[in-house]
Amino acid sequence: MTTLEKIKRLEEYIIINNSIVDSVIETTINKLLVREFEKISDIKERLLNDVTQFENQYSLKSALFYNKYEKGELGDSIDFVEWASTIEMLNNIEKQYQLLESSIK
């Protein structure tokens, strides 16, 4: 059984037993969410640092760079490929960050 299947099974269990709040389950889920949020926060911080280094190196903001890169105006140097990939990873991580952030509040 996959992790997702286990979570769905747990959800079904909680729905059936909605009158009973198990503090162990609630505490465990909260700890897992916080753990994942901290992990994603660390990744986000590293990616932001990488993006900032590229911006400083090329004196160009990432949004402008990425727009020009997508239009093919900058070429395919290894730095530009890496910078574009870092921006895309950061965008994906940001979605995960926001989802987890709203879950732990």
Backbone bond lengths (Angstrom), bond angles and torsions (degrees), N, CA, C in turn:
res aa  C-N    CA-C-N  psi(-1)  N-CA   C-N-CA  omega(-1)  CA-C   N-CA-C  phi
1 M - - - 1.446 - - 1.534 108.18 -
2 T 1.321 116.16 131.31 1.461 120.46 -179.75 1.530 110.45 -75.74
3 T 1.310 114.86 166.62 1.466 120.10 178.19 1.523 110.41 -60.78
4 L 1.314 116.48 -42.52 1.459 120.10 179.75 1.526 111.11 -62.73
5 E 1.312 116.59 -40.79 1.465 120.16 177.36 1.530 110.80 -63.38
6 K 1.317 116.28 -39.22 1.463 119.98 178.21 1.527 110.77 -64.59
7 I 1.315 116.37 -41.44 1.466 120.31 179.28 1.528 110.25 -64.38
8 K 1.315 116.08 -41.93 1.471 119.32 177.80 1.526 110.62 -63.82
9 R 1.308 116.74 -38.58 1.461 120.79 177.48 1.522 110.48 -64.27
10 L 1.329 116.34 -42.02 1.457 120.95 177.29 1.531 110.54 -63.16
11 E 1.315 116.34 -40.19 1.462 120.43 177.03 1.533 110.42 -60.01
12 E 1.315 116.44 -45.17 1.467 120.42 178.07 1.527 110.81 -60.08
13 Y 1.313 115.63 -42.45 1.469 121.20 179.60 1.528 110.39 -61.45
14 I 1.328 116.12 -45.25 1.464 120.58 -178.61 1.526 110.52 -66.11
15 I 1.319 117.07 -39.19 1.465 120.58 178.16 1.520 110.66 -61.58
16 I 1.316 116.05 -44.14 1.470 120.35 -179.87 1.523 110.60 -64.63
17 N 1.312 117.12 -38.77 1.462 122.29 -177.17 1.528 111.58 -105.96
18 N 1.316 117.02 41.84 1.463 119.65 -172.97 1.524 114.13 -65.21
19 S 1.298 117.57 -17.29 1.462 119.13 179.22 1.533 111.76 -79.78
20 I 1.326 116.03 -14.43 1.460 121.19 -178.24 1.526 108.40 -109.42
21 V 1.318 115.75 117.29 1.460 119.97 176.84 1.522 107.36 -99.69
22 D 1.319 115.03 113.63 1.455 120.72 -179.74 1.521 108.37 -89.58
23 S 1.311 116.80 111.71 1.466 120.88 -176.44 1.523 112.45 -64.05
24 V 1.321 117.57 -30.27 1.463 120.64 178.80 1.527 109.71 -66.39
25 I 1.319 116.97 -44.64 1.472 120.28 178.56 1.524 109.69 -64.15
26 E 1.304 117.50 -45.48 1.462 120.97 -179.15 1.527 111.33 -62.48
27 T 1.312 116.97 -45.57 1.461 121.24 179.05 1.528 111.15 -62.80
28 T 1.316 116.52 -42.93 1.463 121.20 -179.75 1.524 111.12 -63.43
29 I 1.308 116.71 -45.07 1.468 120.40 179.56 1.531 110.17 -63.51
30 N 1.320 116.78 -43.44 1.470 119.82 177.89 1.518 111.61 -60.27
31 K 1.328 116.85 -42.88 1.470 120.52 179.07 1.524 111.32 -63.98
32 L 1.320 116.97 -39.99 1.465 120.44 178.28 1.524 111.35 -64.65
33 L 1.321 116.79 -41.49 1.465 120.33 178.53 1.520 111.26 -64.32
34 V 1.314 117.07 -42.97 1.464 121.13 178.33 1.530 109.95 -64.01
35 R 1.312 116.72 -43.06 1.473 121.28 179.28 1.526 110.76 -59.48
36 E 1.315 116.77 -46.80 1.462 120.59 179.76 1.525 110.91 -66.11
37 F 1.331 116.17 -39.37 1.465 120.12 178.41 1.528 110.62 -61.41
38 E 1.311 117.21 -43.61 1.466 121.04 178.91 1.523 111.14 -63.97
39 K 1.328 116.59 -39.93 1.466 120.71 178.42 1.532 110.18 -63.51
40 I 1.326 116.77 -46.60 1.463 121.49 179.88 1.530 110.12 -65.71
41 S 1.324 117.03 -37.27 1.471 120.78 178.20 1.520 111.12 -61.14
42 D 1.323 116.60 -41.99 1.468 120.74 178.09 1.529 111.16 -63.52
43 I 1.307 116.43 -43.95 1.471 120.62 178.74 1.519 109.95 -63.15
44 K 1.329 116.39 -44.51 1.466 120.97 179.56 1.523 110.81 -59.57
45 E 1.322 116.96 -43.59 1.461 121.06 179.96 1.529 111.44 -62.66
46 R 1.324 116.97 -43.08 1.473 120.35 178.45 1.527 110.93 -62.85
47 L 1.337 116.32 -43.04 1.454 119.59 179.85 1.525 111.51 -66.38
48 L 1.334 117.04 -39.68 1.468 120.17 176.87 1.523 110.90 -61.90
49 N 1.330 116.77 -39.96 1.469 120.26 176.62 1.521 111.27 -62.63
50 D 1.326 116.17 -42.62 1.473 120.15 178.83 1.529 110.64 -62.30
51 V 1.326 116.59 -44.41 1.464 121.09 179.96 1.531 110.30 -62.86
52 T 1.315 116.62 -42.43 1.464 120.90 179.05 1.525 111.31 -61.85
53 Q 1.319 116.83 -39.04 1.466 120.24 177.75 1.528 110.85 -62.91
54 F 1.335 116.77 -43.08 1.471 119.36 177.37 1.526 110.51 -63.74
55 E 1.329 116.84 -43.75 1.472 120.17 179.98 1.527 110.82 -59.80
56 N 1.324 116.86 -43.04 1.468 120.67 179.31 1.524 111.37 -68.14
57 Q 1.323 116.43 -40.82 1.464 120.85 -178.44 1.526 111.45 -63.67
58 Y 1.335 116.56 -39.95 1.467 120.48 -174.99 1.528 113.30 -106.50
59 S 1.329 117.30 4.25 1.476 122.46 179.88 1.525 111.11 48.38
60 L 1.331 114.81 50.25 1.463 120.97 -176.29 1.528 108.26 -148.76
61 K 1.319 116.35 132.82 1.462 120.39 177.33 1.533 109.01 -71.62
62 S 1.312 115.67 147.98 1.459 121.46 -174.89 1.521 113.19 -61.58
63 A 1.320 117.29 -38.63 1.469 119.98 -179.47 1.527 110.89 -61.89
64 L 1.322 116.81 -44.58 1.462 121.24 178.53 1.529 110.41 -67.79
65 F 1.336 116.08 -44.30 1.456 119.90 176.84 1.526 110.80 -55.22
66 Y 1.327 116.24 -51.03 1.467 120.60 -174.08 1.527 110.92 -63.61
67 N 1.322 116.43 -38.17 1.470 120.33 177.32 1.524 110.30 -61.44
68 K 1.325 116.61 -46.95 1.467 120.64 179.36 1.530 111.21 -67.52
69 Y 1.308 116.31 -38.74 1.470 120.94 179.71 1.529 110.63 -62.74
70 E 1.312 116.23 -44.84 1.468 120.93 179.88 1.528 111.95 -64.12
71 K 1.317 116.64 -30.52 1.465 121.30 178.10 1.530 111.73 -81.21
72 G 1.325 117.37 -5.86 1.457 121.45 179.78 1.516 113.74 79.51
73 E 1.321 116.46 19.69 1.469 120.69 -176.19 1.527 113.72 -84.15
74 L 1.339 117.96 -10.30 1.458 119.58 -173.35 1.524 114.45 -114.33
75 G 1.290 118.63 -7.99 1.451 120.04 -177.70 1.519 111.47 85.96
76 D 1.329 114.84 -174.28 1.459 120.39 -174.00 1.529 112.47 -122.16
77 S 1.324 116.96 43.50 1.461 118.18 176.50 1.529 108.25 -63.13
78 I 1.303 115.75 154.34 1.462 120.61 -176.72 1.534 110.77 -59.28
79 D 1.327 117.92 -36.45 1.459 120.69 177.40 1.522 111.35 -62.41
80 F 1.324 115.98 -42.75 1.465 119.20 -178.30 1.526 111.62 -68.42
81 V 1.317 116.67 -38.60 1.469 120.25 176.50 1.530 109.49 -62.86
82 E 1.320 115.96 -44.22 1.463 120.41 179.53 1.533 111.28 -65.49
83 W 1.314 116.69 -41.73 1.464 121.28 179.81 1.533 110.23 -62.85
84 A 1.319 116.23 -46.65 1.465 120.31 179.11 1.533 110.63 -61.90
85 S 1.308 117.12 -41.87 1.461 121.23 178.37 1.527 111.06 -63.73
86 T 1.309 115.93 -39.42 1.466 120.49 179.30 1.526 110.25 -64.92
87 I 1.314 117.35 -41.39 1.471 121.48 177.47 1.532 110.03 -61.85
88 E 1.321 116.74 -43.79 1.469 120.45 179.87 1.531 110.95 -64.78
89 M 1.331 116.78 -41.98 1.465 119.86 177.39 1.529 110.43 -63.31
90 L 1.314 116.34 -40.62 1.462 120.96 179.33 1.530 110.68 -62.90
91 N 1.317 116.79 -41.22 1.475 120.31 177.59 1.528 111.19 -61.78
92 N 1.320 116.84 -42.06 1.468 120.64 178.65 1.529 111.18 -67.03
93 I 1.313 116.46 -42.56 1.466 121.04 179.71 1.532 109.78 -64.67
94 E 1.320 116.95 -37.27 1.467 120.94 179.95 1.528 111.11 -60.25
95 K 1.314 117.51 -39.25 1.473 121.10 177.33 1.529 110.55 -62.87
96 Q 1.328 115.94 -44.24 1.464 120.26 178.50 1.527 110.63 -65.35
97 Y 1.331 115.83 -41.19 1.457 121.83 179.87 1.533 110.49 -58.85
98 Q 1.323 116.15 -48.80 1.470 120.37 -178.58 1.522 111.48 -63.54
99 L 1.318 116.41 -40.80 1.460 120.15 178.75 1.521 110.86 -62.17
100 L 1.316 117.14 -47.97 1.461 120.53 -179.65 1.522 111.82 -69.48
101 E 1.328 116.89 -37.47 1.467 120.46 179.80 1.531 110.02 -59.72
102 S 1.311 116.68 -42.72 1.472 119.59 179.94 1.529 111.46 -70.74
103 S 1.313 117.75 -20.48 1.467 121.48 -179.83 1.509 113.04 -81.92
104 I 1.323 117.12 -24.96 1.466 119.00 -175.48 1.517 112.90 -97.63
105 K 1.303 117.56 -3.20 1.478 119.82 179.99 1.494 110.54 -86.63
